[in-house]
């Protein structure tokens, strides 16, 4: 059951300092009062997200939910190009945490950001399906700034913004990203493979991977330069047609993965509504 925000949080001192690293890009924070019936927040951050930016979200969750645990899976650009077997190996520590939580009767809230987080989530759900033979169980699912179609220029911007802020990448980063995207396009053409973003979007609406009983909240902006609002809206409508209860929360001017800054109350209010099962179809 959600509670009113508490202005004090142990996660606000240093960005992610309270988290314990348990695997590749995988971090765990457990509150002192965490129990078997407490919520597990399964958080998939956007590509190359800085700790200080992720912490703006991790610091808010303990204000909203008592006795929480947060399992954070971060994303780097190379993660987009890993094979499924490699993904499954790297995601095993996170899988073990979620499995133990579910076996103990706990519930899961899934919160993913951008195409990077959505792609990690899809791979995690495929691992769960392979190991457990069922969809990844969740009480609610939050999709921030995703899923997008991953067009050429939007993909370029997303990858370029995630590069290290060194002189080398400032001078040559754009050219390197162009080379990478062209190489990927040629490879996909020669091997007849679908674009990874197109496949990710399809799998996000696969009832064999995601629990249709969990209401979904799509949070996105009209001014997002990385993932277009129309791309998210179409996916949300498709999810609704397939049986998900969907709420679309559209922001007017917030940047990519920065919607909470435009209206924090509206952002977290939608999360609470989804957790409590109070959202309607909009």
Sine and cosine of phi, psi and omega as CSV:
sin_phi,cos_phi,sin_psi,cos_psi,sin_omega,cos_omega
0.00,0.00,0.76,-0.65,-0.05,-1.00
-0.96,0.29,0.46,-0.89,0.04,-1.00
-0.84,-0.55,0.14,-0.99,0.04,-1.00
-0.95,0.32,0.53,-0.85,0.00,-1.00
-0.85,0.52,0.63,-0.77,0.07,-1.00
-0.95,-0.31,0.84,-0.55,-0.07,-1.00
-0.90,0.43,-0.26,0.96,0.00,-1.00
-0.98,-0.21,0.67,-0.74,0.01,-1.00
-0.48,-0.88,0.65,-0.76,0.03,-1.00
-0.94,0.33,-0.16,0.99,-0.04,-1.00
-1.00,-0.08,0.08,1.00,-0.09,-1.00
-0.99,-0.14,-0.07,1.00,-0.06,-1.00
-0.95,0.31,-0.88,0.48,0.07,-1.00
-0.77,-0.64,0.63,-0.77,-0.08,-1.00
-0.84,0.55,0.91,-0.42,0.10,-0.99
0.89,0.45,0.27,0.96,-0.05,-1.00
-0.92,0.39,-0.37,0.93,-0.01,-1.00
-1.00,0.09,-0.11,0.99,-0.04,-1.00
-1.00,0.07,0.60,-0.80,0.07,-1.00
-0.97,-0.22,0.78,-0.63,0.03,-1.00
-0.98,0.21,0.81,-0.58,-0.04,-1.00
-0.88,-0.48,-0.02,1.00,0.01,-1.00
0.00,-1.00,-0.10,-1.00,0.01,-1.00
-0.85,0.52,0.90,-0.45,0.02,-1.00
0.81,0.58,0.43,0.90,-0.08,-1.00
-0.84,-0.54,0.80,-0.59,-0.11,-0.99
-0.70,-0.71,0.54,-0.84,-0.07,-1.00
-0.75,-0.66,0.73,-0.68,0.13,-0.99
-0.82,-0.58,0.76,-0.64,0.00,-1.00
-0.80,-0.59,0.83,-0.56,0.02,-1.00
-0.95,0.32,0.37,-0.93,-0.04,-1.00
-0.90,0.43,-0.42,0.91,-0.06,-1.00
-0.98,-0.20,0.22,0.97,-0.02,-1.00
-0.89,0.45,0.69,-0.72,0.04,-1.00
-0.68,-0.73,0.03,-1.00,-0.08,-1.00
-0.89,0.46,-0.45,0.89,-0.01,-1.00
-1.00,-0.09,0.10,0.99,-0.01,-1.00
-0.98,0.18,0.42,-0.91,0.01,-1.00
-0.97,0.25,0.61,-0.79,0.16,-0.99
-0.97,-0.25,0.86,-0.50,0.05,-1.00
-1.00,-0.04,0.92,-0.38,0.02,-1.00
-0.99,-0.11,0.97,-0.25,-0.21,-0.98
-0.93,-0.38,0.86,-0.51,0.03,-1.00
-0.93,-0.38,0.94,-0.34,-0.09,-1.00
-0.99,0.15,0.25,-0.97,-0.01,-1.00
-0.97,0.23,0.19,-0.98,-0.09,-1.00
-0.88,0.48,0.78,-0.62,0.08,-1.00
0.85,0.53,0.49,0.87,0.00,-1.00
-0.93,0.38,0.74,-0.67,0.02,-1.00
-0.96,0.29,0.50,-0.87,-0.02,-1.00
-0.84,0.54,-0.64,0.77,-0.05,-1.00
-0.91,0.41,-0.46,0.89,0.02,-1.00
-0.99,0.14,-0.63,0.77,0.07,-1.00
-0.89,0.46,-0.61,0.79,-0.06,-1.00
-0.89,0.45,-0.39,0.92,0.05,-1.00
-0.89,0.46,-0.47,0.88,0.01,-1.00
-1.00,-0.03,-0.69,0.72,0.00,-1.00
-0.89,0.45,-0.50,0.87,0.00,-1.00
-0.96,0.29,-0.36,0.93,-0.03,-1.00
-1.00,0.07,-0.52,0.86,-0.05,-1.00
-0.87,0.49,-0.69,0.72,0.03,-1.00
-0.92,0.40,-0.31,0.95,0.09,-1.00
-0.96,0.28,-0.43,0.90,-0.11,-0.99
-0.99,-0.13,-0.51,0.86,-0.08,-1.00
-0.81,-0.59,0.73,-0.69,0.05,-1.00
-0.98,0.17,0.43,-0.90,0.16,-0.99
0.83,0.56,0.63,0.78,-0.16,-0.99
-0.98,0.17,0.30,-0.95,0.25,-0.97
-0.67,-0.74,0.68,-0.73,0.01,-1.00
-0.87,-0.48,0.83,-0.56,0.11,-0.99
-0.95,-0.31,0.93,-0.36,-0.10,-1.00
-0.97,-0.25,0.79,-0.61,0.10,-0.99
-0.87,-0.49,0.92,-0.40,-0.03,-1.00
-1.00,0.04,0.23,-0.97,-0.08,-1.00
-0.76,-0.65,0.70,-0.72,0.14,-0.99
-0.85,-0.53,0.38,-0.93,-0.05,-1.00
-0.78,0.62,-0.69,0.73,0.01,-1.00
-0.85,0.53,-0.39,0.92,-0.03,-1.00
-0.89,0.46,-0.45,0.89,-0.01,-1.00
-0.91,0.42,-0.38,0.92,-0.17,-0.99
-0.92,-0.38,0.24,0.97,0.01,-1.00
-0.98,0.18,0.50,-0.87,0.08,-1.00
-0.97,0.23,0.34,-0.94,0.00,-1.00
-0.86,0.51,-0.70,0.72,0.04,-1.00
-0.87,0.50,-0.61,0.79,0.03,-1.00
-0.92,0.40,-0.70,0.72,0.05,-1.00
-0.82,0.57,-0.74,0.68,-0.07,-1.00
-0.88,0.48,-0.61,0.79,0.04,-1.00
-0.92,0.39,-0.69,0.72,-0.05,-1.00
-0.94,0.33,-0.47,0.88,-0.05,-1.00
-1.00,0.00,-0.03,1.00,-0.04,-1.00
-0.85,0.52,-0.70,0.72,0.03,-1.00
-0.84,0.54,-0.65,0.76,0.03,-1.00
-0.92,0.38,-0.66,0.75,0.02,-1.00
-0.85,0.53,-0.68,0.73,-0.03,-1.00
-0.90,0.44,-0.61,0.79,0.02,-1.00
-0.91,0.42,-0.73,0.69,-0.02,-1.00
-0.92,0.40,-0.66,0.75,0.00,-1.00
-0.86,0.51,-0.73,0.68,0.01,-1.00
-0.88,0.48,-0.67,0.75,-0.02,-1.00
-0.89,0.46,-0.72,0.70,-0.02,-1.00
-0.92,0.38,-0.66,0.75,0.01,-1.00
-0.89,0.45,-0.47,0.88,0.02,-1.00
-1.00,0.08,0.07,1.00,0.05,-1.00
1.00,-0.01,0.17,0.98,-0.01,-1.00
-0.99,0.13,0.33,-0.95,0.00,-1.00
-0.94,-0.35,0.39,-0.92,-0.12,-0.99
-0.84,-0.54,0.71,-0.70,0.18,-0.98
-0.94,-0.35,0.84,-0.55,-0.02,-1.00
-0.99,-0.15,0.76,-0.64,-0.01,-1.00
-0.70,-0.71,0.93,-0.37,-0.01,-1.00
-0.87,-0.50,0.47,-0.88,-0.05,-1.00
-0.84,-0.55,0.75,-0.66,0.15,-0.99
0.87,0.50,-0.07,-1.00,0.01,-1.00
-0.94,0.33,-0.48,0.88,0.04,-1.00
-0.89,0.46,-0.77,0.64,0.02,-1.00
-0.92,0.39,-0.63,0.78,0.01,-1.00
-0.90,0.44,-0.64,0.77,0.00,-1.00
-0.91,0.41,-0.66,0.75,0.06,-1.00
-0.88,0.47,-0.65,0.76,0.00,-1.00
-0.90,0.45,-0.68,0.73,0.03,-1.00
-0.87,0.50,-0.70,0.72,0.00,-1.00
-0.90,0.43,-0.60,0.80,0.04,-1.00
-0.91,0.41,-0.67,0.75,0.01,-1.00
-0.91,0.42,-0.59,0.81,0.05,-1.00
-0.92,0.38,-0.62,0.79,0.07,-1.00
-0.90,0.44,-0.69,0.72,0.01,-1.00
-0.88,0.48,-0.70,0.72,0.00,-1.00
-0.87,0.48,-0.67,0.74,-0.02,-1.00
-0.91,0.41,-0.65,0.76,-0.08,-1.00
-1.00,0.10,-0.62,0.79,-0.12,-0.99
-0.97,-0.23,-0.29,0.96,-0.01,-1.00
0.95,0.30,0.34,0.94,-0.03,-1.00
-0.57,-0.82,0.17,-0.99,0.07,-1.00
-0.94,0.34,0.41,-0.91,0.07,-1.00
-0.91,0.41,0.89,-0.45,-0.06,-1.00
-0.96,0.28,0.68,-0.74,0.05,-1.00
-0.43,-0.90,0.45,-0.89,0.05,-1.00
-1.00,-0.01,-0.47,0.89,0.03,-1.00
-0.34,-0.94,0.43,-0.90,0.00,-1.00
-0.74,-0.67,0.78,-0.63,-0.01,-1.00
-0.91,-0.42,0.81,-0.59,0.03,-1.00
-0.89,-0.46,0.93,-0.36,0.00,-1.00
-0.98,-0.20,0.86,-0.51,0.10,-1.00
0.87,0.50,0.64,0.77,0.00,-1.00
-0.20,-0.98,0.25,-0.97,0.00,1.00
-1.00,-0.06,0.59,-0.81,0.02,-1.00
-0.98,-0.20,0.13,-0.99,-0.01,-1.00
-1.00,0.10,-0.28,0.96,0.04,-1.00
0.93,0.36,0.69,0.73,0.06,-1.00
-0.88,0.48,0.23,-0.97,-0.14,-0.99
-0.83,0.56,-0.82,0.57,-0.11,-0.99
-0.96,0.29,-0.53,0.85,0.06,-1.00
-0.94,0.33,-0.60,0.80,0.07,-1.00
-0.91,0.41,-0.65,0.76,0.03,-1.00
-0.86,0.51,-0.73,0.69,-0.02,-1.00
-0.90,0.43,-0.68,0.74,-0.04,-1.00
-0.89,0.45,-0.69,0.72,-0.02,-1.00
-0.95,0.31,-0.67,0.74,-0.03,-1.00
-0.88,0.47,-0.66,0.75,0.01,-1.00
-0.91,0.41,-0.37,0.93,-0.01,-1.00
-1.00,-0.02,-0.05,1.00,0.00,-1.00
-0.95,0.30,0.42,-0.91,0.06,-1.00
-0.85,0.53,0.55,-0.84,-0.06,-1.00
-1.00,0.01,0.83,0.56,0.02,-1.00
-0.97,-0.26,0.24,-0.97,-0.03,-1.00
-0.88,0.47,-0.58,0.81,-0.03,-1.00
-0.88,0.48,-0.76,0.65,-0.04,-1.00
-0.96,0.27,-0.41,0.91,0.09,-1.00
-0.92,0.39,-0.56,0.83,-0.02,-1.00
-0.99,0.10,-0.69,0.73,-0.17,-0.99
-0.90,-0.44,-0.03,1.00,-0.08,-1.00
-0.85,0.52,-0.71,0.71,-0.05,-1.00
-0.88,0.47,-0.67,0.74,0.01,-1.00
-0.90,0.43,-0.66,0.75,0.01,-1.00
-0.90,0.43,-0.63,0.78,0.01,-1.00
-0.92,0.40,-0.65,0.76,0.06,-1.00
-0.86,0.51,-0.70,0.71,0.01,-1.00
-0.88,0.48,-0.66,0.75,0.01,-1.00
-0.89,0.45,-0.72,0.69,-0.04,-1.00
-0.91,0.40,-0.61,0.79,0.04,-1.00
-0.91,0.41,-0.67,0.74,0.01,-1.00
-0.89,0.46,-0.65,0.76,0.02,-1.00
-0.91,0.42,-0.68,0.73,0.00,-1.00
-0.88,0.47,-0.68,0.73,0.02,-1.00
-0.90,0.44,-0.70,0.71,0.00,-1.00
-0.88,0.48,-0.71,0.70,0.00,-1.00
-0.89,0.45,-0.61,0.79,0.01,-1.00
-0.92,0.40,-0.72,0.70,-0.04,-1.00
-0.93,0.37,-0.54,0.84,-0.05,-1.00
-0.99,-0.17,0.02,1.00,0.01,-1.00
0.86,0.52,0.56,0.83,0.00,-1.00
-1.00,-0.03,0.58,-0.82,0.09,-1.00
-0.94,0.34,0.49,-0.87,0.15,-0.99
-0.85,0.53,0.68,-0.73,-0.10,-1.00
-0.86,0.50,-0.54,0.84,0.00,-1.00
-0.96,0.28,-0.62,0.79,0.04,-1.00
-0.89,0.45,-0.69,0.73,0.01,-1.00
-0.92,0.39,-0.64,0.77,0.03,-1.00
-0.88,0.47,-0.69,0.73,0.02,-1.00
-0.87,0.49,-0.67,0.74,0.01,-1.00
-0.90,0.44,-0.70,0.71,-0.06,-1.00
-0.94,0.33,-0.46,0.89,0.05,-1.00
-0.89,0.45,-0.42,0.91,0.02,-1.00
-0.95,-0.30,0.44,0.90,0.03,-1.00
-1.00,-0.07,0.92,-0.39,-0.02,-1.00
-0.92,0.40,-0.18,0.98,0.09,-1.00
-0.99,0.13,-0.19,0.98,0.00,-1.00
-0.92,-0.39,-0.53,0.85,-0.09,-1.00
-0.83,-0.56,0.62,-0.78,-0.09,-1.00
-0.96,0.28,0.90,-0.43,0.00,-1.00
-0.96,0.29,-0.21,0.98,0.05,-1.00
-0.98,0.21,-0.29,0.96,-0.02,-1.00
-1.00,0.08,0.87,-0.49,0.06,-1.00
-0.89,0.45,0.52,-0.86,-0.02,-1.00
-0.91,-0.42,0.64,-0.77,0.14,-0.99
-0.88,-0.48,0.83,-0.55,0.08,-1.00
-0.98,-0.22,0.87,-0.49,0.01,-1.00
-0.93,-0.36,0.88,-0.47,-0.06,-1.00
-0.42,-0.91,0.16,-0.99,-0.15,-0.99
-0.77,-0.63,0.52,-0.85,0.07,-1.00
-0.94,0.33,-0.31,0.95,-0.07,-1.00
-0.95,-0.31,0.19,0.98,0.01,-1.00
-0.92,0.38,0.84,-0.54,-0.04,-1.00
-1.00,-0.03,-0.05,1.00,-0.02,-1.00
-0.96,-0.28,-0.70,0.71,0.03,-1.00
-0.82,-0.58,0.90,-0.43,-0.07,-1.00
-0.93,0.35,0.57,-0.82,-0.01,-1.00
-0.88,0.48,-0.56,0.83,0.00,-1.00
-0.93,0.37,-0.51,0.86,0.02,-1.00
-0.92,0.40,-0.67,0.74,0.02,-1.00
-0.94,0.35,-0.68,0.73,-0.05,-1.00
-0.88,0.48,-0.66,0.75,0.01,-1.00
-0.89,0.45,-0.69,0.73,0.00,-1.00
-0.90,0.43,-0.65,0.76,0.03,-1.00
-0.89,0.46,-0.67,0.74,0.02,-1.00
-0.90,0.43,-0.63,0.78,0.03,-1.00
-0.91,0.42,-0.63,0.78,0.04,-1.00
-0.89,0.45,-0.67,0.74,0.02,-1.00
-0.88,0.47,-0.67,0.74,0.01,-1.00
-0.89,0.45,-0.48,0.88,-0.02,-1.00
-1.00,0.06,-0.11,0.99,0.10,-0.99
0.86,-0.51,-0.07,1.00,0.05,-1.00
-0.97,0.24,0.57,-0.82,0.21,-0.98
-0.99,0.13,0.83,-0.56,-0.18,-0.98
-0.82,-0.57,0.64,-0.77,0.18,-0.98
-0.81,-0.59,0.82,-0.58,0.05,-1.00
-0.97,-0.22,0.85,-0.53,0.02,-1.00
-0.92,-0.40,0.95,-0.30,-0.11,-0.99
-0.97,-0.23,0.80,-0.59,0.05,-1.00
-0.98,-0.18,0.45,-0.89,-0.14,-0.99
-0.99,0.11,-0.67,0.74,-0.17,-0.98
-0.65,-0.76,0.13,0.99,-0.06,-1.00
-0.95,0.31,0.51,-0.86,0.02,-1.00
-0.99,0.17,0.08,-1.00,-0.01,-1.00
-0.83,0.56,0.78,-0.62,0.02,-1.00
0.82,0.57,0.50,0.87,0.01,-1.00
-0.74,-0.68,0.43,0.90,-0.11,-0.99
-0.94,0.35,-0.47,0.88,-0.01,-1.00
-0.88,0.47,-0.43,0.90,-0.01,-1.00
-0.96,0.29,-0.42,0.91,0.01,-1.00
-0.97,0.24,-0.67,0.74,-0.03,-1.00
-0.41,-0.91,1.00,0.01,-0.06,-1.00
-0.89,0.46,-0.65,0.76,-0.02,-1.00
-0.90,0.44,-0.67,0.74,0.01,-1.00
-0.93,0.38,-0.62,0.78,-0.01,-1.00
-0.89,0.46,-0.84,0.54,-0.07,-1.00
-0.96,0.28,-0.43,0.90,0.07,-1.00
-0.88,0.47,-0.63,0.78,0.03,-1.00
-0.92,0.38,-0.59,0.81,0.04,-1.00
-0.89,0.45,-0.72,0.69,-0.01,-1.00
-0.89,0.45,-0.67,0.74,0.01,-1.00
-0.87,0.50,-0.67,0.74,0.00,-1.00
-0.91,0.42,-0.69,0.73,0.01,-1.00
-0.88,0.47,-0.63,0.78,-0.02,-1.00
-1.00,0.08,-0.01,1.00,0.03,-1.00
0.94,0.33,0.51,0.86,-0.08,-1.00
-0.96,-0.28,0.17,0.99,-0.04,-1.00
-1.00,0.05,0.54,-0.84,0.10,-0.99
-0.95,-0.31,0.09,-1.00,0.01,-1.00
-1.00,0.10,0.83,-0.56,0.00,-1.00
-0.82,-0.58,0.00,0.00,0.00,0.00
